[in-house]
Amino acid sequence: MLFIRLFAWLPLRALYMMADFFFVIGFYIVKYRRKMIRRNLAKAFPEKNQKELAYIEKIFFKNLCDYAFETIKLLNLSAKELKDRMRFTNPSILQSYANKQQSVILLSSHQFNWEWLLVSGVVSLPMKIDFVYQAVQNKFFDKVMLAIRSRFGSYPIERYQVAREIVKRKDIVRATAIVADQYPGHNDKYYSTTFLNQETAFFFGSQQMATLMQYPVFYASVKKVKRGYYEITLLPCGEPPYSKEDLSVIKTYVKGIEASIQQQPANWLWSHNRWKQRHLEKPHLEVKES
């Protein structure tokens, strides 16, 4: 941990030089997850030619390497510099909710840099931040990531404790942040829809949380302006009251992610095995789009 903290003291320009080195190694020599990335891109963008897909793949890999070193830098990055680099275009949209002591849910996706997004919300938004995370098996790296994500005082909620914690903390005005676009696990209830030209399963938990707590929901759309600088726009996904049959939150969320990806396709995590077919083994868990 001490070594990583010392590493984080390096200026970003030095870390970006390292990111460039790792890009060359990973992209040209190791060819990290090359087949999966190409398959995902080809299925998502059937209208694009090979040259266009190759360009997206290359820029994605540059973004991925930047993400790794930017995340380490969070251990040292000041609140002021983080606010300058992660600019919220409309943070005042949450002020009226804070004024009336109303908590909200913030949904995000694996758009670079989602780690900066979480931590910047703590210093830029008018309410406290709780974040949902899944512990990694390696205890050392789990400790490092919790230290990074909790840097400015956000409260961690382990994924399997979400229902209990969100009810337990209902009297605290806060935004509960969830990165909710990864592939759902075997036992997760999910929502199935067409996303990037493919049948895709999404966690249903975001809709369930909104319905349980009757909270307004927003999607944090991230745009990369240039290296090390991003803009975040908070887009409404739903406003209570919600019924038990309501799918408005998750439908709007999925459309929001797709729009963000279409705008900056290289800024999403294409190396994730997003379109596994494992969910078809448990059709009774499925929530079909109406």
C-alpha positions as CSV (number, residue, x, y, z in Angstrom):
1,M,0.0,0.0,0.0
2,L,2.9,2.4,0.9
3,F,4.5,1.8,-2.5
4,I,1.2,2.6,-4.4
5,R,0.8,5.7,-2.3
6,L,4.3,6.8,-3.1
7,F,3.6,6.0,-6.8
8,A,0.6,8.3,-6.7
9,W,2.8,11.3,-5.7
10,L,4.2,11.3,-9.3
11,P,2.7,14.1,-11.5
12,L,0.0,13.0,-13.9
13,R,2.3,13.8,-16.9
14,A,4.8,11.1,-15.6
15,L,2.0,8.6,-15.0
16,Y,0.7,9.3,-18.6
17,M,4.2,8.5,-19.9
18,M,3.9,5.1,-18.1
19,A,0.4,4.6,-19.5
20,D,1.9,5.2,-23.0
21,F,4.5,2.5,-22.4
22,F,1.9,0.0,-21.1
23,F,-0.3,0.8,-24.2
24,V,2.5,-0.3,-26.5
25,I,3.2,-3.5,-24.5
26,G,-0.5,-4.4,-24.1
27,F,-1.8,-3.4,-27.5
28,Y,1.0,-4.5,-29.8
29,I,2.8,-7.3,-27.9
30,V,0.5,-8.9,-25.3
31,K,-2.7,-8.0,-27.3
32,Y,-4.8,-8.0,-24.2
33,R,-8.2,-9.5,-24.8
34,R,-7.9,-8.6,-28.4
35,K,-10.4,-11.2,-29.7
36,M,-13.1,-10.2,-27.2
37,I,-12.7,-6.5,-27.8
38,R,-12.9,-7.0,-31.6
39,R,-15.9,-9.3,-31.3
40,N,-17.8,-6.9,-29.0
41,L,-17.1,-3.9,-31.3
42,A,-18.1,-5.7,-34.5
43,K,-21.4,-6.8,-33.0
44,A,-22.1,-3.4,-31.5
45,F,-21.4,-1.5,-34.7
46,P,-22.2,-3.6,-37.7
47,E,-22.5,-0.5,-39.8
48,K,-18.8,0.4,-39.3
49,N,-16.0,-0.8,-41.5
50,Q,-12.8,-2.5,-40.4
51,K,-10.8,0.7,-40.4
52,E,-13.3,2.5,-38.2
53,L,-13.5,-0.5,-35.8
54,A,-9.7,-0.7,-35.6
55,Y,-9.5,3.0,-34.7
56,I,-12.0,2.6,-31.9
57,E,-10.1,-0.4,-30.6
58,K,-6.8,1.5,-30.5
59,I,-8.3,4.6,-28.8
60,F,-10.1,2.4,-26.3
61,F,-6.9,0.7,-25.3
62,K,-5.2,4.1,-24.8
63,N,-8.1,5.1,-22.6
64,L,-7.9,1.8,-20.7
65,C,-4.2,2.4,-19.9
66,D,-4.9,6.0,-18.9
67,Y,-7.7,4.8,-16.6
68,A,-5.4,2.5,-14.7
69,F,-2.9,5.3,-13.9
70,E,-5.5,7.9,-13.3
71,T,-7.1,5.6,-10.7
72,I,-3.8,5.3,-8.8
73,K,-3.5,9.1,-8.9
74,L,-6.7,9.4,-7.0
75,L,-4.8,8.6,-3.8
76,N,-3.0,11.9,-4.2
77,L,-5.1,14.1,-6.4
78,S,-6.4,17.2,-4.6
79,A,-10.1,18.0,-4.4
80,K,-9.5,21.2,-6.4
81,E,-7.7,19.5,-9.2
82,L,-10.3,16.7,-9.3
83,K,-13.1,19.3,-9.6
84,D,-11.2,21.0,-12.4
85,R,-10.6,17.7,-14.3
86,M,-14.1,16.3,-13.7
87,R,-16.5,19.1,-14.4
88,F,-20.2,18.5,-13.7
89,T,-22.2,20.5,-16.2
90,N,-25.4,20.6,-14.1
91,P,-24.7,19.8,-10.4
92,S,-27.5,22.2,-9.4
93,I,-30.0,19.6,-10.6
94,L,-29.6,17.9,-7.2
95,Q,-29.7,21.0,-5.1
96,S,-33.5,21.1,-4.9
97,Y,-33.5,17.5,-3.6
98,A,-30.8,18.3,-1.1
99,N,-32.8,21.4,0.1
100,K,-35.9,19.2,0.8
101,Q,-33.9,16.4,2.4
102,Q,-34.5,14.0,-0.5
103,S,-32.0,11.3,-1.2
104,V,-31.4,10.1,-4.8
105,I,-29.9,7.3,-6.7
106,L,-27.0,8.0,-9.2
107,L,-26.4,5.4,-11.9
108,S,-23.2,5.3,-13.9
109,S,-21.6,3.0,-16.5
110,H,-18.2,1.8,-17.3
111,Q,-17.3,5.0,-19.1
112,F,-13.8,6.3,-18.5
113,N,-13.1,7.3,-15.9
114,W,-15.8,5.9,-13.6
115,E,-13.4,5.9,-10.6
116,W,-12.8,9.6,-11.0
117,L,-16.6,10.1,-11.4
118,L,-17.4,8.5,-8.1
119,V,-14.7,10.4,-6.1
120,S,-15.4,13.7,-7.8
121,G,-19.1,13.4,-6.9
122,V,-18.1,13.7,-3.2
123,V,-16.4,17.1,-3.8
124,S,-18.8,18.5,-6.4
125,L,-22.3,17.5,-5.6
126,P,-24.6,19.0,-2.8
127,M,-25.1,15.7,-0.9
128,K,-23.1,12.9,0.6
129,I,-22.2,9.9,-1.5
130,D,-22.7,6.2,-0.8
131,F,-21.3,3.8,-3.3
132,V,-22.1,0.2,-4.1
133,Y,-19.1,-2.1,-4.7
134,Q,-18.2,-5.7,-5.1
135,A,-15.2,-6.9,-3.1
136,V,-12.4,-8.4,-5.1
137,Q,-10.8,-11.7,-4.0
138,N,-7.4,-10.2,-3.5
139,K,-7.5,-8.6,-0.1
140,F,-4.7,-6.2,-0.9
141,F,-6.2,-4.8,-4.0
142,D,-9.6,-4.7,-2.3
143,K,-8.1,-2.5,0.4
144,V,-6.4,-0.3,-2.2
145,M,-9.6,0.3,-4.1
146,L,-11.7,1.0,-1.0
147,A,-9.0,3.6,0.1
148,I,-9.2,5.2,-3.4
149,R,-13.0,5.3,-3.6
150,S,-13.5,6.5,0.0
151,R,-10.8,9.2,-0.3
152,F,-13.0,12.2,0.4
153,G,-15.5,10.5,2.7
154,S,-17.9,8.5,0.5
155,Y,-19.5,5.5,2.3
156,P,-18.9,2.0,0.9
157,I,-21.8,-0.5,0.7
158,E,-20.9,-4.1,-0.3
159,R,-23.1,-5.3,-3.1
160,Y,-24.9,-8.0,-1.1
161,Q,-25.7,-5.6,1.7
162,V,-27.4,-3.0,-0.5
163,A,-31.0,-3.5,0.6
164,R,-30.1,-3.6,4.3
165,E,-27.8,-0.5,4.1
166,I,-30.1,1.6,2.0
167,V,-32.9,1.2,4.5
168,K,-30.6,1.5,7.5
169,R,-29.3,4.9,6.1
170,K,-32.6,6.2,4.9
171,D,-32.5,9.2,7.3
172,I,-29.2,10.4,5.8
173,V,-29.6,12.6,2.8
174,R,-27.2,11.1,0.2
175,A,-26.8,9.9,-3.4
176,T,-26.3,6.2,-3.7
177,A,-24.0,5.6,-6.6
178,I,-24.0,2.4,-8.6
179,V,-22.1,1.3,-11.7
180,A,-24.9,-0.9,-13.1
181,D,-24.0,-1.9,-16.6
182,Q,-21.9,-5.0,-16.0
183,Y,-23.1,-8.5,-16.6
184,P,-25.5,-9.8,-13.9
185,G,-24.5,-12.8,-11.9
186,H,-26.2,-16.3,-11.9
187,N,-28.6,-15.4,-9.1
188,D,-29.3,-11.8,-10.0
189,K,-32.7,-10.8,-11.3
190,Y,-32.2,-9.1,-14.6
191,Y,-33.8,-7.0,-17.3
192,S,-33.4,-8.2,-20.9
193,T,-33.5,-5.8,-23.8
194,T,-31.8,-4.9,-27.1
195,F,-28.7,-2.9,-26.4
196,L,-26.0,-2.1,-29.1
197,N,-27.8,-4.5,-31.6
198,Q,-27.7,-7.4,-29.2
199,E,-29.9,-9.1,-26.6
200,T,-28.4,-7.9,-23.3
201,A,-29.1,-8.6,-19.7
202,F,-28.9,-5.7,-17.1
203,F,-29.0,-5.8,-13.3
204,F,-32.6,-5.2,-12.3
205,G,-31.4,-4.0,-8.8
206,S,-31.4,-0.3,-9.8
207,Q,-35.1,-0.4,-10.6
208,Q,-35.8,-2.4,-7.5
209,M,-33.9,0.1,-5.3
210,A,-35.8,3.0,-6.8
211,T,-39.1,1.3,-6.3
212,L,-38.3,0.2,-2.7
213,M,-37.1,3.6,-1.6
214,Q,-39.2,5.8,-4.0
215,Y,-36.1,7.8,-4.8
216,P,-35.5,10.0,-7.9
217,V,-32.9,8.5,-10.2
218,F,-30.2,10.1,-12.4
219,Y,-27.7,8.8,-14.9
220,A,-24.3,10.3,-14.9
221,S,-23.2,10.5,-18.5
222,V,-19.4,11.0,-18.9
223,K,-17.8,12.7,-21.9
224,K,-14.0,12.7,-22.3
225,V,-12.9,16.3,-23.3
226,K,-9.2,15.5,-23.6
227,R,-6.6,13.5,-21.8
228,G,-7.3,13.8,-18.1
229,Y,-10.4,16.0,-18.4
230,Y,-14.0,15.0,-18.4
231,E,-17.5,16.4,-18.3
232,I,-20.4,14.8,-16.5
233,T,-24.0,15.5,-17.2
234,L,-26.7,14.3,-14.8
235,L,-29.7,13.0,-16.8
236,P,-33.1,12.2,-15.1
237,C,-34.0,8.5,-15.3
238,G,-37.1,8.4,-13.1
239,E,-39.2,10.3,-10.6
240,P,-41.4,8.6,-8.0
241,P,-44.0,7.4,-7.4
242,Y,-43.1,4.0,-9.0
243,S,-45.3,1.0,-9.1
244,K,-44.0,-2.6,-8.7
245,E,-44.4,-3.1,-12.5
246,D,-42.5,0.0,-13.4
247,L,-39.6,-0.3,-15.7
248,S,-39.1,3.4,-16.5
249,V,-35.8,3.8,-14.6
250,I,-33.9,0.9,-16.2
251,K,-35.3,1.6,-19.7
252,T,-34.2,5.2,-19.5
253,Y,-30.8,4.2,-18.0
254,V,-30.1,1.7,-20.9
255,K,-31.0,4.3,-23.5
256,G,-28.7,6.8,-21.8
257,I,-25.7,4.4,-21.8
258,E,-26.3,3.6,-25.5
259,A,-26.4,7.3,-26.4
260,S,-23.1,7.9,-24.5
261,I,-21.4,5.0,-26.2
262,Q,-22.6,6.2,-29.7
263,Q,-21.2,9.6,-28.9
264,Q,-17.8,8.3,-27.7
265,P,-17.5,4.6,-28.6
266,A,-13.9,4.3,-27.4
267,N,-14.8,5.5,-23.9
268,W,-16.6,2.4,-22.8
269,L,-15.2,-0.9,-21.4
270,W,-15.1,-3.2,-24.4
271,S,-12.7,-5.7,-22.8
272,H,-15.5,-6.9,-20.4
273,N,-17.2,-10.1,-21.4
274,R,-20.5,-8.3,-21.5
275,W,-22.5,-10.6,-23.7
276,K,-22.2,-14.0,-22.1
277,Q,-25.2,-16.3,-22.5
278,R,-25.1,-17.7,-19.0
279,H,-28.3,-15.9,-18.0
280,L,-30.4,-18.1,-20.4
281,E,-29.9,-20.9,-17.9
282,K,-32.3,-19.2,-15.5
283,P,-35.2,-17.8,-17.5
284,H,-37.4,-17.6,-14.4
285,L,-35.3,-14.7,-13.2
286,E,-35.8,-12.7,-16.4
287,V,-37.8,-9.4,-16.6
288,K,-38.6,-8.9,-20.2
289,E,-39.1,-5.5,-21.8
290,S,-42.8,-4.9,-22.4
